[in-house]
Amino acid sequence: MSNDCIFCKIIKGEIPSKFIKENEYCVVFKDLNPKSDVHLLVVPKKHLKDITEIDNDLMGKVLDTIKEVAKENNLESFRIVNNCGENAGQSVFHLHFHVLSGANLKDNF
């Protein structure tokens, strides 16, 4: 984990957050600035800068977590977003995935 990473601090409990789900590999919590009716962040516990650093095993665990969260929250339609790099919109340099759902989602992209 990184000492100055906001997501690492959330994972360690140094910054309060209510986890919607937590397992051995990931935490899931609501985005503070939601872009849709449902906007969740799925964050691997292991500090990785971006998607280029993840191995296949952990990626599979992350995708399993996303599927579980979608099912547990009755998300029949949803979008998974990952921004890789500053020019692509990444603002927190700890790998994470946005899970977005809601009535207005199809009109936003």
N, CA, C and O of each residue as an XYZ file, in Angstrom:
436
protein
N       0.838     -1.186      0.000
C       0.000      0.000      0.000
C       0.877      1.241      0.000
O       2.028      1.221      0.436
N       0.305      2.295     -0.492
C       1.019      3.564     -0.580
C       0.557      4.487      0.541
O      -0.641      4.597      0.801
N       1.490      5.144      1.201
C       1.161      6.007      2.335
C       0.365      7.238      1.950
O      -0.406      7.744      2.765
N       0.529      7.737      0.727
C      -0.152      8.969      0.345
C      -1.349      8.734     -0.572
O      -1.925      9.695     -1.081
N      -1.731      7.497     -0.791
C      -2.843      7.154     -1.680
C      -4.160      7.188     -0.907
O      -4.302      6.520      0.117
N      -5.110      7.959     -1.396
C      -6.398      8.085     -0.708
C      -7.130      6.746     -0.627
O      -7.761      6.451      0.388
N      -7.056      5.938     -1.674
C      -7.731      4.644     -1.630
C      -7.048      3.699     -0.646
O      -7.726      2.932      0.037
N      -5.729      3.738     -0.560
C      -5.028      2.922      0.436
C      -5.439      3.340      1.848
O      -5.607      2.492      2.724
N      -5.598      4.636      2.066
C      -6.031      5.129      3.378
C      -7.452      4.673      3.692
O      -7.751      4.338      4.838
N      -8.324      4.655      2.702
C      -9.685      4.156      2.902
C      -9.643      2.668      3.229
O     -10.320      2.223      4.155
N      -8.870      1.904      2.495
C      -8.754      0.458      2.715
C      -8.220      0.164      4.114
O      -8.684     -0.769      4.768
N      -7.244      0.954      4.581
C      -6.656      0.755      5.915
C      -7.535      1.297      7.038
O      -7.234      1.081      8.212
N      -8.616      1.998      6.696
C      -9.502      2.555      7.711
C      -9.060      3.899      8.239
O      -9.621      4.389      9.218
N      -8.068      4.506      7.617
C      -7.583      5.814      8.059
C      -8.526      6.937      7.627
O      -8.559      7.998      8.251
N      -9.279      6.706      6.576
C     -10.316      7.629      6.112
C     -11.623      6.843      6.168
O     -11.728      5.770      5.575
N     -12.617      7.375      6.878
C     -13.870      6.623      7.020
C     -14.589      6.434      5.685
O     -14.650      7.340      4.854
N     -15.122      5.247      5.509
C     -15.928      4.928      4.341
C     -16.783      3.725      4.693
O     -16.361      2.853      5.452
N     -17.968      3.681      4.147
C     -18.844      2.530      4.366
C     -18.703      1.603      3.169
O     -19.094      1.947      2.053
N     -18.147      0.435      3.409
C     -17.981     -0.533      2.333
C     -19.311     -1.224      2.052
O     -19.984     -1.702      2.965
N     -19.670     -1.268      0.797
C     -20.850     -2.020      0.366
C     -20.499     -3.499      0.319
O     -21.345     -4.361      0.557
N     -19.250     -3.774      0.013
C     -18.745     -5.146     -0.035
C     -17.247     -5.107      0.229
O     -16.549     -4.170     -0.158
N     -16.784     -6.137      0.889
C     -15.344     -6.308      1.097
C     -15.048     -7.793      1.048
O     -15.767     -8.600      1.637
N     -13.998     -8.145      0.351
C     -13.516     -9.515      0.354
C     -11.998     -9.482      0.469
O     -11.414     -8.433      0.741
N     -11.376    -10.600      0.266
C      -9.923    -10.694      0.414
C      -9.176     -9.803     -0.581
O      -8.044     -9.396     -0.321
N      -9.801     -9.504     -1.707
C      -9.116     -8.836     -2.808
C      -9.523     -7.385     -3.046
O      -8.723     -6.589     -3.537
N     -10.768     -7.037     -2.697
C     -11.325     -5.735     -3.082
C     -12.189     -5.138     -1.984
O     -12.658     -5.826     -1.078
N     -12.379     -3.834     -2.100
C     -13.428     -3.147     -1.356
C     -14.315     -2.449     -2.383
O     -13.876     -2.109     -3.482
N     -15.573     -2.245     -1.996
C     -16.530     -1.562     -2.869
C     -17.234     -0.507     -2.039
O     -17.744     -0.797     -0.956
N     -17.260      0.724     -2.549
C     -17.951      1.805     -1.846
C     -18.528      2.776     -2.861
O     -18.167      2.757     -4.038
N     -19.442      3.636     -2.383
C     -20.086      4.608     -3.260
C     -19.119      5.736     -3.595
O     -18.338      6.173     -2.750
N     -19.185      6.199     -4.839
C     -18.398      7.354     -5.262
C     -18.955      8.604     -4.595
O     -20.171      8.784     -4.533
N     -18.081      9.464     -4.097
C     -18.522     10.695     -3.434
C     -19.131     11.700     -4.401
O     -19.903     12.565     -3.987
N     -18.797     11.600     -5.672
C     -19.339     12.490     -6.707
C     -19.974     11.645     -7.806
O     -19.417     11.518     -8.897
N     -21.140     11.066     -7.518
C     -21.733     10.119     -8.468
C     -22.076     10.744     -9.812
O     -22.541     11.881     -9.893
N     -21.833      9.969    -10.863
C     -22.130     10.388    -12.233
C     -23.401      9.723    -12.762
O     -23.792      9.949    -13.907
N     -24.045      8.901    -11.926
C     -25.287      8.229    -12.299
C     -26.040      7.890    -11.017
O     -25.548      8.125     -9.913
N     -27.245      7.333    -11.176
C     -28.051      6.975    -10.005
C     -27.282      6.047     -9.069
O     -27.312      6.218     -7.850
N     -26.604      5.079     -9.639
C     -25.727      4.180     -8.883
C     -24.320      4.382     -9.422
O     -24.084      4.260    -10.624
N     -23.388      4.691     -8.529
C     -21.992      4.873     -8.937
C     -21.117      4.298     -7.829
O     -20.879      4.937     -6.804
N     -20.649      3.086     -8.058
C     -19.821      2.377     -7.089
C     -18.387      2.310     -7.586
O     -18.131      2.306     -8.790
N     -17.463      2.256     -6.649
C     -16.049      2.062     -6.969
C     -15.622      0.695     -6.454
O     -15.832      0.371     -5.285
N     -15.033     -0.090     -7.314
C     -14.477     -1.391     -6.950
C     -12.966     -1.221     -6.983
O     -12.376     -0.965     -8.033
N     -12.346     -1.370     -5.805
C     -10.932     -1.029     -5.646
C     -10.158     -2.239     -5.127
O     -10.446     -2.720     -4.031
N      -9.192     -2.738     -5.881
C      -8.342     -3.802     -5.349
C      -7.604     -3.321     -4.097
O      -7.175     -2.170     -4.022
N      -7.461     -4.210     -3.124
C      -6.732     -3.847     -1.903
C      -5.244     -3.647     -2.182
O      -4.587     -2.832     -1.535
N      -4.729     -4.385     -3.134
C      -3.320     -4.239     -3.510
C      -3.156     -2.940     -4.286
O      -3.899     -2.680     -5.232
N      -2.185     -2.124     -3.887
C      -1.959     -0.862     -4.595
C      -1.295     -1.138     -5.941
O      -0.158     -1.603     -6.020
N      -2.043     -0.834     -6.982
C      -1.550     -0.896     -8.356
C      -1.875      0.441     -8.989
O      -2.975      0.961     -8.803
N      -0.949      0.999     -9.726
C      -1.147      2.332    -10.308
C      -2.320      2.354    -11.279
O      -3.155      3.257    -11.230
N      -2.383      1.364    -12.156
C      -3.449      1.327    -13.159
C      -3.584     -0.090    -13.698
O      -2.922     -1.010    -13.219
N      -4.435     -0.257    -14.688
C      -4.766     -1.589    -15.197
C      -3.566     -2.296    -15.833
O      -3.574     -3.521    -15.958
N      -2.549     -1.556    -16.232
C      -1.374     -2.182    -16.844
C      -0.564     -2.993    -15.839
O       0.297     -3.778    -16.238
N      -0.822     -2.821    -14.546
C      -0.045     -3.510    -13.515
C      -0.751     -4.733    -12.920
O      -0.152     -5.446    -12.115
N      -1.998     -4.990    -13.292
C      -2.749     -6.084    -12.668
C      -2.449     -7.408    -13.368
O      -2.270     -7.447    -14.585
N      -2.396     -8.495    -12.589
C      -2.202     -9.810    -13.195
C      -3.567    -10.450    -13.470
O      -4.592     -9.999    -12.959
N      -3.560    -11.492    -14.275
C      -4.810    -12.121    -14.706
C      -5.621    -12.673    -13.545
O      -6.848    -12.581    -13.555
N      -4.960    -13.244    -12.549
C      -5.669    -13.826    -11.412
C      -6.445    -12.753    -10.648
O      -7.633    -12.919    -10.369
N      -5.774    -11.662    -10.313
C      -6.450    -10.595     -9.578
C      -7.532     -9.947    -10.436
O      -8.588     -9.582     -9.919
N      -7.290     -9.799    -11.729
C      -8.315     -9.230    -12.608
C      -9.572    -10.089    -12.580
O     -10.687     -9.567    -12.564
N      -9.391    -11.389    -12.575
C     -10.541    -12.293    -12.476
C     -11.292    -12.106    -11.173
O     -12.523    -12.121    -11.155
N     -10.559    -11.930    -10.079
C     -11.191    -11.695     -8.769
C     -11.962    -10.376     -8.764
O     -13.049    -10.292     -8.191
N     -11.406     -9.353     -9.397
C     -12.087     -8.057     -9.479
C     -13.382     -8.202    -10.279
O     -14.428     -7.702     -9.865
N     -13.313     -8.881    -11.416
C     -14.514     -9.066    -12.232
C     -15.564     -9.896    -11.500
O     -16.758     -9.617    -11.608
N     -15.131    -10.913    -10.757
C     -16.074    -11.683     -9.942
C     -16.752    -10.784     -8.911
O     -17.957    -10.892     -8.682
N     -15.978     -9.902     -8.296
C     -16.533     -8.970     -7.309
C     -17.553     -8.047     -7.964
O     -18.613     -7.792     -7.391
N     -17.248     -7.547     -9.147
C     -18.189     -6.682     -9.867
C     -19.482     -7.436    -10.155
O     -20.567     -6.887     -9.964
N     -19.390     -8.678    -10.610
C     -20.593     -9.472    -10.883
C     -21.411     -9.674     -9.613
O     -22.636     -9.561     -9.639
N     -20.742     -9.973     -8.503
C     -21.439    -10.177     -7.230
C     -22.152     -8.906     -6.780
O     -23.306     -8.953     -6.355
N     -21.465     -7.773     -6.875
C     -22.050     -6.495     -6.460
C     -23.253     -6.154     -7.339
O     -24.273     -5.678     -6.839
N     -23.138     -6.392     -8.631
C     -24.261     -6.118     -9.534
C     -25.466     -6.976     -9.159
O     -26.595     -6.486     -9.120
N     -25.228     -8.237     -8.889
C     -26.324     -9.138     -8.521
C     -26.920     -8.746     -7.172
O     -28.141     -8.677     -7.032
N     -26.070     -8.487     -6.179
C     -26.535     -8.151     -4.832
C     -27.321     -6.844     -4.801
O     -28.166     -6.650     -3.928
N     -27.047     -5.944     -5.751
C     -27.726     -4.649     -5.797
C     -28.774     -4.578     -6.905
O     -29.257     -3.499     -7.250
N     -29.120     -5.747     -7.460
C     -30.162     -5.845     -8.491
C     -29.914     -4.920     -9.677
O     -30.843     -4.297    -10.190
N     -28.670     -4.833    -10.107
C     -28.322     -4.004    -11.259
C     -28.465     -4.846    -12.521
O     -27.577     -5.632    -12.850
N     -29.565     -4.684    -13.216
C     -29.793     -5.455    -14.436
C     -29.022     -4.877    -15.614
O     -28.578     -5.610    -16.498
N     -28.868     -3.565    -15.621
C     -28.087     -2.875    -16.657
C     -27.048     -2.021    -15.955
O     -27.370     -1.264    -15.040
N     -25.822     -2.142    -16.379
C     -24.766     -1.349    -15.753
C     -23.587     -1.223    -16.695
O     -23.466     -1.954    -17.678
N     -22.732     -0.287    -16.372
C     -21.522     -0.026    -17.154
C     -20.322     -0.148    -16.218
O     -20.380      0.268    -15.061
N     -19.241     -0.718    -16.729
C     -17.975     -0.800    -15.996
C     -16.998      0.128    -16.709
O     -16.798      0.017    -17.918
N     -16.389      1.047    -15.954
C     -15.463      2.017    -16.542
C     -14.139      1.961    -15.793
O     -14.104      1.883    -14.565
N     -13.057      2.002    -16.553
C     -11.725      2.135    -15.981
C     -10.976      3.189    -16.784
O     -10.848      3.083    -18.003
N     -10.490      4.189    -16.096
C      -9.676      5.223    -16.734
C      -8.209      4.902    -16.455
O      -7.816      4.748    -15.299
N      -7.411      4.803    -17.498
C      -6.004      4.433    -17.357
C      -5.141      5.593    -17.835
O      -4.967      5.798    -19.037
N      -4.604      6.347    -16.885
C      -3.742      7.476    -17.208
C      -4.466      8.802    -17.091
O      -5.684      8.890    -17.250
N      -3.688      9.824    -16.810
C      -4.237     11.164    -16.595
C      -5.023     11.672    -17.800
O      -6.097     12.250    -17.634
N      -4.506     11.467    -19.004
C      -5.195     11.949    -20.204
C      -6.495     11.203    -20.482
O      -7.327     11.673    -21.258
N      -6.672     10.048    -19.857
C      -7.915      9.282    -20.005
C      -8.900      9.594    -18.881
O      -9.999      9.040    -18.843
N      -8.507     10.478    -17.969
C      -9.409     10.877    -16.895
C      -9.112     10.263    -15.542
O      -9.861     10.486    -14.592
N      -8.032      9.491    -15.429
C      -7.696      8.913    -14.127
C      -7.197     10.018    -13.210
O      -6.262     10.742    -13.549
N      -7.828     10.145    -12.042
C      -7.417     11.186    -11.095
C      -6.863     10.608     -9.802
O      -6.139     11.293     -9.080
N      -7.193      9.356     -9.499
C      -6.607      8.654     -8.356
C      -5.783      7.516     -8.939
O      -6.313      6.649     -9.634
N      -4.492      7.522     -8.656
C      -3.592      6.559     -9.281
C      -3.426      5.315     -8.421
O      -2.329      4.927     -8.020
N      -4.581      4.713     -8.161
C      -4.732      3.394     -7.554
C      -5.822      2.743     -8.398
O      -6.942      3.249     -8.473
N      -5.499      1.638     -9.023
C      -6.436      0.974     -9.921
C      -7.819      0.861     -9.290
O      -7.951      0.436     -8.143
N      -8.843      1.243    -10.041
C     -10.222      1.108     -9.582
C     -11.153      1.070    -10.781
O     -10.812      1.516    -11.876
N     -12.324      0.533    -10.544
C     -13.333      0.392    -11.582
C     -14.614      1.058    -11.117
O     -15.045      0.879     -9.978
N     -15.216      1.825    -12.010
C     -16.499      2.465    -11.740
C     -17.593      1.515    -12.218
O     -17.539      1.014    -13.341
N     -18.577      1.272    -11.371
C     -19.770      0.523    -11.762
C     -20.919      1.516    -11.729
O     -21.291      2.019    -10.669
N     -21.477      1.793    -12.901
C     -22.520      2.811    -13.041
C     -23.815      2.173    -13.515
O     -23.815      1.292    -14.375
N     -24.920      2.634    -12.936
C     -26.219      2.134    -13.346
C     -27.261      3.207    -13.090
O     -27.102      4.049    -12.206
N     -28.320      3.168    -13.868
C     -29.407      4.114    -13.663
C     -30.139      4.406    -14.950
O     -29.682      4.069    -16.042
N     -31.283      5.039    -14.800
C     -32.164      5.303    -15.934
C     -31.523      6.200    -16.984
O     -31.785      6.040    -18.176
N     -30.694      7.135    -16.561
C     -30.130      8.111    -17.502
C     -28.784      7.699    -18.080
O     -28.173      8.477    -18.811
N     -28.320      6.531    -17.782
C     -26.968      6.123    -18.156
C     -26.745      6.109    -19.668
O     -25.696      6.555    -20.133
N     -27.686      5.620    -20.426
C     -27.486      5.492    -21.880
C     -27.348      6.838    -22.574
O     -26.819      6.909    -23.683
N     -27.817      7.903    -21.937
C     -27.748      9.229    -22.547
C     -26.450      9.969    -22.243
O     -26.202     11.038    -22.800
N     -25.624      9.412    -21.367
C     -24.427     10.122    -20.910
C     -23.175      9.834    -21.724
O     -22.155     10.489    -21.512
N     -23.212      8.886    -22.640
C     -22.002      8.564    -23.391
C     -22.316      8.431    -24.855
O     -21.422      8.161    -25.656
